[in-house]
Amino acid sequence: MQNLSAEMDFAKIIEDADRLLTSAIDQDKSKITQKVGNDTFKERIFQQIDNPVEILGIQTGINFFDISFDGIVPGLLTLVGGRPGTGKSALNQNILYQVSVLRQTPILLVDTETSSKFVEDRLLAIASGLGYNDITHGRISKDILEPYIDAIQAAPIYYTYMPDINAKELKLICRKYKKAYGIEAVIIDFLGGSDAEKAHIEIGKKVKAMHDIGTTLDLGFVVFQQLN
């Protein structure tokens, strides 16, 4: 009799738990599941047809990038890989210049290797069309450089140095900068490369974490990775 009573009590516990779980799912079903092709599907597609756009995301002004990736799309991550010296930083700085200096779109730059001074000087070279070495060696007059300096100072580019990217810390920073400054995109320059299998796995985890941050906060991510 004692064993039978214990079995009945256990069965009742399972039944109660199942009922509570079913009730919770029914109450929150809209958050758990969503039907593909719902009632707004046709309206959304027809609205796109009535209001066509050439580039879906933030235009970078760099034709091959915008055509290939649809610009910097909020909620999506674009991974750009290249070997050392293939122009990753140059592309990154041109995107910064086109998007933030010319178009005044707020961007967060996460730098893993250089400094804000280097970024400023490279942007000044791009803006002025003058040589980077000439600028850093003081060979250009103040009068020539001043309007370009003013333009860069007015650009909504926000910089943080993070040599070892931590996903939790990065998410906090992105949330803070989006709330405070309205950033629309994040550029990571850059993720290091390695031939070690574990290193590749670790980089894959970081890229996945960045994609999740972009999706959660509706930010476009452009991540530059060095390939060995």
DOFITI-210441 format. One line per field, with one value per residue (C-alpha): residue number from 0; residue in one letter; chain; x, y, z. Coordinates in steps of 0.001 Angstrom, whole numbers, plus 500000, padded with zeros to 6 digits. Layout:
N
resi (NUM/...)
resn (A/...)
chain (A/...)
xx (X/...)
yy (Y/...)
zz (Z/...)
***
This chain:
228
resi (0/1/2/3/4/5/6/7/8/9/10/11/12/13/14/15/16/17/18/19/20/21/22/23/24/25/26/27/28/29/30/31/32/33/34/35/36/37/38/39/40/41/42/43/44/45/46/47/48/49/50/51/52/53/54/55/56/57/58/59/60/61/62/63/64/65/66/67/68/69/70/71/72/73/74/75/76/77/78/79/80/81/82/83/84/85/86/87/88/89/90/91/92/93/94/95/96/97/98/99/100/101/102/103/104/105/106/107/108/109/110/111/112/113/114/115/116/117/118/119/120/121/122/123/124/125/126/127/128/129/130/131/132/133/134/135/136/137/138/139/140/141/142/143/144/145/146/147/148/149/150/151/152/153/154/155/156/157/158/159/160/161/162/163/164/165/166/167/168/169/170/171/172/173/174/175/176/177/178/179/180/181/182/183/184/185/186/187/188/189/190/191/192/193/194/195/196/197/198/199/200/201/202/203/204/205/206/207/208/209/210/211/212/213/214/215/216/217/218/219/220/221/222/223/224/225/226/227)
resn (M/Q/N/L/S/A/E/M/D/F/A/K/I/I/E/D/A/D/R/L/L/T/S/A/I/D/Q/D/K/S/K/I/T/Q/K/V/G/N/D/T/F/K/E/R/I/F/Q/Q/I/D/N/P/V/E/I/L/G/I/Q/T/G/I/N/F/F/D/I/S/F/D/G/I/V/P/G/L/L/T/L/V/G/G/R/P/G/T/G/K/S/A/L/N/Q/N/I/L/Y/Q/V/S/V/L/R/Q/T/P/I/L/L/V/D/T/E/T/S/S/K/F/V/E/D/R/L/L/A/I/A/S/G/L/G/Y/N/D/I/T/H/G/R/I/S/K/D/I/L/E/P/Y/I/D/A/I/Q/A/A/P/I/Y/Y/T/Y/M/P/D/I/N/A/K/E/L/K/L/I/C/R/K/Y/K/K/A/Y/G/I/E/A/V/I/I/D/F/L/G/G/S/D/A/E/K/A/H/I/E/I/G/K/K/V/K/A/M/H/D/I/G/T/T/L/D/L/G/F/V/V/F/Q/Q/L/N)
chain (A/A/A/A/A/A/A/A/A/A/A/A/A/A/A/A/A/A/A/A/A/A/A/A/A/A/A/A/A/A/A/A/A/A/A/A/A/A/A/A/A/A/A/A/A/A/A/A/A/A/A/A/A/A/A/A/A/A/A/A/A/A/A/A/A/A/A/A/A/A/A/A/A/A/A/A/A/A/A/A/A/A/A/A/A/A/A/A/A/A/A/A/A/A/A/A/A/A/A/A/A/A/A/A/A/A/A/A/A/A/A/A/A/A/A/A/A/A/A/A/A/A/A/A/A/A/A/A/A/A/A/A/A/A/A/A/A/A/A/A/A/A/A/A/A/A/A/A/A/A/A/A/A/A/A/A/A/A/A/A/A/A/A/A/A/A/A/A/A/A/A/A/A/A/A/A/A/A/A/A/A/A/A/A/A/A/A/A/A/A/A/A/A/A/A/A/A/A/A/A/A/A/A/A/A/A/A/A/A/A/A/A/A/A/A/A/A/A/A/A/A/A/A/A/A/A/A/A)
xx (500000/502852/504507/501168/500597/504105/503522/500193/501835/504623/502086/500159/503364/504103/500507/500563/503921/502671/499533/501554/503950/501068/499404/502630/503138/499538/499895/503221/502767/503116/506636/507722/506395/505606/504024/505986/503797/501524/498818/501306/503463/501650/501356/505099/506127/503723/505042/508578/507410/505691/508779/511822/515265/518576/520511/518777/521248/523467/525219/528990/529654/531935/530168/531468/530676/527171/526309/527789/526471/523543/525449/525641/522352/520960/520808/523250/527000/529408/532722/535618/538734/542150/545832/548177/548738/545725/543916/541565/542338/542170/538691/537643/538812/537143/533867/534247/534931/532053/529457/530279/532261/530261/526863/526941/525796/526919/529342/531243/534773/536158/539928/542010/545455/546123/545035/542554/545441/546228/542565/542332/545466/544358/540909/542584/544654/541533/539534/542267/543685/547142/549832/549601/553363/553279/550584/552279/555635/554132/554779/551304/550249/547601/545416/545150/544360/542046/538742/539340/540187/536913/534973/536469/535827/532173/531811/529839/532605/533008/536129/536925/540123/539529/542594/540843/537191/534827/531253/529562/531602/531037/527274/527232/529299/527089/523928/525413/526575/523312/521318/523681/524759/522368/525007/523649/526658/529736/533071/535557/539155/540244/540011/543402/544005/545695/546379/545499/542184/541155/541830/539504/536800/537255/537006/533874/532316/533194/531683/528506/528324/528730/525976/523694/524476/523664/520376/519370/520248/519417/522969/524876/528256/531252/534010/537478/539455/543101/543819/547189)
yy (500000/502377/501813/502334/505597/506831/505997/507878/510925/510882/510575/513548/515629/514817/515623/518960/519912/519040/521128/524126/523861/523626/526648/528668/527781/528731/532079/532899/531155/534374/534857/531247/530537/532654/531485/532022/533676/535344/537944/540801/538899/540050/543625/543760/542433/544736/547696/546783/546658/550052/551546/549900/550604/550153/549354/547749/548789/551772/552849/552915/554752/551871/550346/546786/546574/548008/545849/542660/543007/545446/547980/547580/545891/546328/542972/541277/540669/540947/539142/540453/538287/539001/538257/540856/543841/543200/546433/545467/548586/550799/549448/549878/553513/554310/552902/555071/558124/557548/556583/558857/561814/562304/560852/561603/558095/557173/554227/552456/551350/548514/548453/545479/546622/550312/553578/556398/558647/556302/556235/560042/560518/557969/559576/562970/561576/560159/563364/565690/563434/564130/561645/559984/560324/563998/564607/562649/564319/567814/568668/570122/573613/574166/576200/573320/570690/572703/572243/568483/568313/570104/567615/564614/566167/566650/563035/560694/558065/556477/554515/551808/549802/546130/543965/540826/541034/539862/539271/540338/543522/544285/543897/546329/548867/548552/548992/552022/553704/553015/554583/557528/558296/556408/554222/552257/550062/548495/547894/545422/545963/543233/539600/537906/534738/531509/528088/526405/524550/525814/529409/529033/527648/530550/533110/531352/531706/535410/536024/534188/536306/539517/538416/537812/541308/542835/540933/541812/545515/545947/546984/546241/544582/544614/542366/542297/539091/538485/535264/533563)
zz (500000/500834/497424/495662/497539/496627/492958/493009/494642/492023/489209/490619/490777/487114/486138/487990/486476/482997/483504/484733/481780/479297/480883/480730/477064/476213/477986/476310/472982/470993/472355/471809/468342/465330/462115/458907/456309/458867/458250/457744/455220/452062/453318/454110/450673/448820/450813/449713/446094/446414/448104/446502/447947/446189/449361/452336/455054/455805/452609/452936/449686/448659/445665/445799/449537/449190/446177/447672/451227/450894/452995/456775/457633/461179/462970/460593/460717/457779/458233/456105/456117/454687/455108/456646/454349/452105/453028/455859/457900/454808/454013/457637/457723/454413/455744/458855/456706/454280/456900/459830/458472/455258/456236/459996/460943/464489/464594/467357/466420/468559/468061/469134/468026/467324/469009/468567/467441/464551/463532/463653/461549/458936/458704/458281/455402/453726/454220/452965/450250/451669/452617/456025/456549/455562/458181/460968/460254/460370/456715/456041/457134/459800/457422/454965/457599/459875/457950/457705/461416/462170/460003/461811/465216/464225/463037/465373/465612/469038/469886/472402/472749/473514/472743/473981/472993/475709/474553/477801/478053/474370/474743/477678/475717/472622/474675/476449/473244/471441/474266/474783/471203/468933/467257/464304/463526/465107/463382/464856/463736/463976/465120/465029/463041/464021/462557/465834/465772/469208/468171/465170/467438/469842/467019/465767/469214/469313/465872/466923/470103/468057/465687/468678/470021/466624/466426/469991/469753/466036/465162/461977/462628/460289/461633/460109/460655/459915/458032/458356)
***
